[in-house]
Amino acid sequence: MTEQTEKKGALHGIRVVEVGQLIAGPFCGQLLGDMGAEVVKIEPPETGDPMRAWGQGDRPTWWRVIGRNKYSVAANLRTPDGQELARKLILKADVLIENFRPGTLERWSLDPEELIKLNERLIVVRVSGYGQTGPYAQRAGFGGIAEAMGGWRKIVGEPDRPPSRMGISIGDTLAATYGCMGALAALHERETSGRGQIVDVALYESVLQVMEGLIPEWAVAGHKRERTGSRLPGIAPSNVYRCSDGEFLIGANQDSVFARLCDAMGRPDLISDPRYADHAARGRHQQELDDLISAWTAQFTVDELEGTMIEYGVPAGRILDAEDMLSDPHFAAREAIVTVDDPELGPTPMQGTFPKLSRTPSSVRRNAPREVGQDTDEIRRRWLGE
């Protein structure tokens, strides 16, 4: 572990029980755990969370990230004994996280409303595909389906091809992030009221929240967003441009920044050209402007173009993959990637904790549980006095 393991975090003293699985619930638990909360993850005996088997390579590594800063307790929530253990732990907790289909906890005798009656300070984060109410509430819902319903998939990809997946489970992680945000807001409010509450998070609404002006653009202006590939429609220049040895992203759509790009290109005449003189004009002539810039960038390597953009103060950047990130000095300087000593895998790089708090920083204090239920006895002793 790095020296980060010695830091307690802003949520030190907060107890969390996580009964979710896969991504949306467990990522919420990871975020709270990174910030210092003690997270007890209740897993099915023997099999555990399916995330333990997800990922590439002979020994999947995804679990090492989403399971970090957690304790594993084994309990079968479909049995009275498992439900009783979960109930005892929840009554000692500040936050409960779950991401099952609505009604599942109620069938398992773990109705959140009843739990809050017994533990009035309890905050319950409920993550589901469509929320706890409404005509779709009982439908099965995964992150990808939520991305489609929330408007994301419709606008991602090339216009002449079917909608594309982003490449990560963005619907799940957005919902988890909003769930974490809701838990933090509820913890703050509890300081005044002394009471807990339920945080109802729908995957599709989490996607909808980040869809910018998609709804009012249609409702007010009659404009329906469609797939536009790497281009930001009407915002120019802002695109990926080809260099002699790769691709490079340039965002110079603000008037003053566009002027700096023109100077870098040795084309100050473009600044006063009526076709490109202001934001609206550049949007109308986006294709020809992109063609003009592409012809210029093709003369340079990525290194050369990056140096020029830095010199002229133009927002631009490389398109990085994991290998690039591991060798990037800025990632290293900010500890955006940390290395955790895993007992099975050895030194394992993974994304660091975020956001960064100056006085009570988040940290990776504990490896993901290697075995299902490995901490059951410890948690029973410390939390329940058994």
C-alpha positions in Angstrom: 0.0 0.0 0.0 1.0 3.6 -0.4 1.2 6.2 2.4 -2.5 6.9 1.6 -3.4 3.9 3.6 -2.7 5.8 6.8 -5.3 8.5 6.2 -8.8 8.1 7.6 -10.9 10.3 5.2 -13.8 12.7 5.6 -16.4 9.9 6.3 -14.4 8.2 9.0 -16.8 6.9 11.6 -19.7 6.4 9.1 -20.8 2.8 8.8 -22.2 1.5 5.5 -23.9 -1.8 4.7 -23.8 -2.7 1.0 -26.2 -5.5 -0.2 -25.9 -4.6 -3.9 -24.1 -6.5 -6.6 -22.4 -5.8 -10.0 -21.8 -2.1 -10.5 -24.4 0.5 -9.6 -24.6 -0.4 -5.9 -21.0 -1.5 -5.3 -19.5 1.6 -7.0 -21.6 3.8 -4.7 -20.1 1.7 -1.8 -16.6 2.1 -3.2 -17.0 5.9 -3.4 -18.1 6.1 0.3 -15.4 3.7 1.3 -12.7 5.7 -0.5 -13.9 8.8 1.5 -13.3 7.0 4.8 -16.6 5.1 5.6 -16.4 1.6 6.9 -18.2 -0.5 4.3 -19.5 -4.0 5.1 -20.4 -5.8 1.9 -22.9 -8.6 2.4 -22.3 -11.3 -0.3 -23.9 -14.6 -1.1 -21.9 -17.4 0.6 -19.4 -19.2 -1.7 -20.3 -17.4 -5.0 -20.0 -13.8 -3.8 -20.6 -10.8 -6.0 -20.5 -11.6 -9.7 -18.0 -8.8 -10.1 -15.3 -11.1 -8.6 -15.2 -12.8 -12.0 -15.5 -9.8 -14.3 -12.7 -8.3 -16.3 -9.9 -9.3 -18.7 -7.0 -11.7 -18.2 -6.6 -14.9 -16.3 -7.1 -13.3 -13.0 -9.8 -10.6 -13.3 -8.7 -7.3 -11.7 -12.0 -5.2 -11.8 -13.0 -6.5 -8.3 -9.8 -5.1 -6.9 -11.1 -1.6 -7.6 -14.8 -1.9 -6.9 -14.2 -4.1 -3.8 -11.5 -1.9 -2.2 -12.0 -0.4 1.2 -14.7 -3.0 2.0 -15.2 -5.9 4.4 -16.9 -9.1 3.2 -19.6 -10.7 5.3 -21.3 -13.9 3.9 -25.0 -14.2 4.3 -27.8 -15.7 2.2 -30.5 -13.0 2.2 -33.0 -15.5 0.9 -32.9 -17.3 4.2 -34.2 -16.2 7.6 -30.7 -16.6 9.2 -29.1 -14.4 6.5 -31.9 -11.8 6.8 -31.5 -11.7 10.6 -27.7 -11.1 10.3 -28.3 -8.4 7.7 -30.9 -6.7 9.9 -28.6 -6.7 12.9 -25.8 -5.0 10.9 -28.2 -2.5 9.2 -29.5 -1.4 12.6 -25.9 -0.5 13.5 -25.3 1.3 10.2 -25.6 4.9 9.0 -26.2 4.0 5.4 -27.6 1.0 3.6 -27.0 0.6 -0.2 -29.0 -1.8 -2.4 -29.5 -2.1 -6.1 -32.1 -4.9 -6.5 -35.4 -4.7 -8.3 -38.0 -2.8 -6.3 -39.7 -5.0 -3.8 -36.8 -7.4 -3.3 -35.8 -6.1 0.1 -39.4 -6.2 1.2 -39.7 -9.9 0.2 -36.5 -10.5 2.2 -38.1 -9.0 5.3 -35.8 -6.0 5.0 -38.3 -3.3 4.1 -36.4 0.0 4.3 -39.4 1.8 5.9 -39.5 -0.7 8.7 -35.7 -0.6 9.1 -35.8 3.2 9.5 -38.5 2.8 12.2 -36.0 0.6 14.1 -33.0 2.8 13.2 -34.3 6.3 12.7 -30.9 7.7 11.6 -30.6 5.1 8.8 -30.2 6.4 5.2 -31.1 3.9 2.5 -29.8 4.3 -1.0 -32.0 2.4 -3.4 -30.6 2.1 -6.9 -32.8 0.5 -9.6 -33.4 0.7 -13.3 -36.5 2.9 -13.3 -36.9 4.0 -9.6 -39.1 2.8 -6.8 -42.3 4.3 -8.3 -44.0 4.7 -11.7 -45.4 2.2 -14.3 -41.9 0.8 -15.2 -40.7 0.3 -11.6 -40.9 -3.5 -11.7 -39.1 -3.9 -15.0 -35.7 -5.4 -15.1 -33.2 -2.7 -15.8 -29.5 -2.6 -16.5 -27.2 0.3 -17.1 -27.2 -0.1 -20.9 -31.0 0.0 -21.0 -31.0 3.1 -18.9 -28.5 4.7 -21.3 -31.0 4.1 -24.1 -34.0 5.4 -22.2 -32.2 8.4 -20.8 -31.1 9.6 -24.3 -27.4 8.7 -24.2 -27.3 5.9 -26.7 -29.4 7.8 -29.3 -26.6 10.4 -29.7 -23.4 8.3 -29.4 -21.7 7.1 -32.6 -21.5 7.8 -36.2 -24.7 9.1 -37.9 -24.7 6.3 -40.5 -24.4 3.5 -38.0 -26.4 2.1 -35.1 -26.0 3.8 -31.7 -22.7 3.0 -30.0 -21.8 2.0 -26.4 -19.5 4.4 -24.7 -17.0 1.7 -23.8 -17.7 1.7 -20.0 -20.9 1.1 -18.0 -21.6 4.8 -17.7 -25.3 4.4 -16.7 -24.3 2.3 -13.7 -21.5 4.5 -12.6 -23.6 7.7 -13.0 -26.3 6.2 -10.8 -23.8 5.1 -8.2 -22.3 8.6 -8.2 -25.8 10.2 -7.7 -26.5 7.6 -5.0 -23.3 8.7 -3.2 -24.3 12.3 -3.6 -27.7 11.6 -2.2 -26.2 9.8 0.8 -23.9 12.7 1.5 -26.8 15.2 1.3 -28.9 13.0 3.6 -26.1 12.7 6.1 -25.8 16.4 6.2 -29.5 16.9 6.7 -29.5 14.3 9.5 -27.2 16.5 11.5 -30.2 18.9 11.9 -33.2 16.5 12.0 -31.6 13.5 13.5 -33.5 11.4 11.0 -32.6 9.2 8.1 -34.4 8.9 4.8 -34.6 6.9 1.5 -32.6 8.0 -1.5 -34.4 6.8 -4.6 -32.0 6.6 -7.6 -33.1 5.5 -11.0 -30.5 4.5 -13.6 -32.3 6.2 -16.5 -32.8 9.5 -14.5 -29.1 9.5 -13.7 -28.3 9.4 -17.4 -31.0 12.0 -18.1 -29.4 14.4 -15.6 -26.2 14.8 -17.8 -28.0 15.2 -21.1 -27.4 19.0 -21.1 -30.0 20.9 -23.2 -31.4 17.8 -25.0 -34.9 18.2 -23.6 -35.4 22.0 -23.9 -33.7 22.1 -27.3 -36.5 19.9 -28.6 -39.3 21.4 -26.6 -38.5 25.0 -27.3 -36.5 25.0 -30.5 -37.7 21.9 -32.2 -34.1 20.6 -32.5 -33.6 16.9 -31.9 -30.0 15.8 -31.2 -28.7 13.0 -33.4 -25.4 11.1 -33.7 -22.5 13.2 -34.9 -19.5 11.1 -34.3 -16.5 12.9 -32.8 -17.9 16.3 -33.8 -19.8 18.7 -31.4 -22.5 20.0 -33.7 -22.5 23.8 -34.2 -19.4 24.1 -31.9 -16.4 24.7 -34.0 -13.6 23.9 -34.1 -13.9 21.0 -31.7 -12.9 17.7 -33.1 -10.3 15.0 -33.4 -7.8 15.7 -36.1 -5.3 13.5 -37.8 -1.6 13.9 -37.4 1.1 12.1 -39.3 1.4 9.5 -36.6 -1.9 9.5 -34.8 -4.9 11.6 -33.7 -5.2 14.7 -31.5 -8.1 16.5 -30.0 -8.4 20.3 -30.3 -11.1 22.4 -28.7 -10.8 26.0 -30.0 -14.4 27.1 -30.3 -14.3 30.2 -28.2 -13.5 33.4 -30.2 -10.3 34.3 -28.4 -9.1 30.7 -28.5 -9.9 30.4 -32.2 -7.8 33.5 -32.8 -4.8 31.8 -31.0 -5.3 28.7 -33.1 -5.3 30.8 -36.3 -2.0 32.4 -35.2 -0.5 28.9 -34.5 -1.5 27.9 -38.0 0.0 30.9 -39.5 -3.4 31.9 -40.8 -4.4 35.2 -39.0 -6.6 35.9 -42.0 -9.1 33.4 -40.8 -9.9 35.4 -37.7 -11.7 38.1 -39.8 -13.0 35.8 -42.5 -16.8 36.2 -42.3 -17.2 32.4 -42.4 -15.3 32.0 -39.2 -15.5 35.4 -37.5 -17.8 34.4 -34.6 -19.3 31.4 -32.9 -22.4 31.1 -35.0 -20.5 31.5 -38.3 -18.1 28.8 -37.4 -21.0 26.5 -36.5 -22.5 27.0 -40.0 -19.2 26.3 -41.7 -18.1 23.5 -39.4 -17.2 21.0 -42.1 -15.0 23.2 -44.2 -13.3 24.6 -41.1 -12.6 21.0 -39.9 -11.2 20.1 -43.4 -8.9 23.2 -43.3 -7.6 22.3 -39.8 -7.1 18.6 -40.7 -5.0 19.6 -43.7 -2.8 21.6 -41.4 -2.5 19.0 -38.5 -1.6 16.3 -41.0 1.8 17.9 -41.5 2.9 17.3 -37.8 3.4 14.5 -35.4 1.3 14.3 -32.3 4.4 15.5 -30.3 4.9 18.5 -32.5 1.3 19.5 -32.6 1.0 19.2 -28.8 4.0 21.5 -28.4 2.5 24.1 -30.7 -0.9 24.0 -28.9 0.8 24.4 -25.5 2.9 27.3 -26.9 -0.2 29.2 -28.2 -2.5 28.3 -25.3 -5.0 26.3 -27.2 -7.0 23.6 -25.3 -5.9 20.4 -26.8 -4.8 16.9 -25.8 -3.7 13.4 -26.7 -6.2 10.6 -26.7 -4.8 8.3 -24.0 -5.2 4.6 -23.3 -4.2 2.8 -20.1 -0.6 2.3 -21.2 -0.3 6.1 -21.9 -1.8 7.0 -18.5 0.7 4.8 -16.6 3.6 6.7 -18.0 2.1 10.2 -17.9 3.8 12.6 -15.5 0.6 14.5 -14.6 -1.2 11.4 -13.6 1.8 10.5 -11.4 2.1 14.0 -9.9 -1.6 14.0 -8.8 -1.7 10.3 -7.8 -4.5 9.9 -10.3 -3.2 6.3 -10.5 -2.1 4.5 -7.3 -0.4 1.2 -6.9 -1.9 -1.2 -4.3 0.0 -4.3 -3.1 -2.4 -7.1 -3.8 -1.6 -10.4 -2.0 -2.4 -12.4 -5.1 -1.6 -10.1 -8.0 1.3 -8.2 -6.4 1.7 -4.4 -7.1 -1.6 -3.5 -8.9 -2.0 0.0 -10.4 -5.6 1.3 -10.4 -7.4 4.7 -10.5 -6.8 6.7 -7.3 -9.4 8.3 -5.1 -11.3 11.4 -6.2 -12.3 14.2 -5.5 -9.3 15.5 -3.6 -9.9 17.0 -0.1 -7.1 19.0 1.3 -7.4 18.1 5.0 -9.3 14.8 5.0 -8.2 13.1 1.8 -9.7 9.9 0.5 -7.5 6.9 0.2 -7.2 3.2 -0.6 -6.8 1.9 3.0 -7.8 -1.7 2.4 -7.6 -4.3 -0.3 -10.7 -5.8 -1.8 -11.7 -8.8 0.2 -9.9 -11.8 -1.3 -12.4 -14.4 0.0 -16.2 -14.3 0.3 -17.1 -13.8 3.9 -13.5 -13.5 5.1 -14.5 -10.7 7.6 -17.7 -12.2 8.9 -16.3 -13.0 12.4 -14.6 -9.7 12.8 -17.6 -7.6 11.9 -19.9 -9.7 14.1 -17.5 -9.0 17.0 -16.9 -5.3 16.4 -20.4 -4.3 15.2 -22.6 -6.7 17.1 -20.4 -7.7 20.1 -20.9 -11.4 19.3 
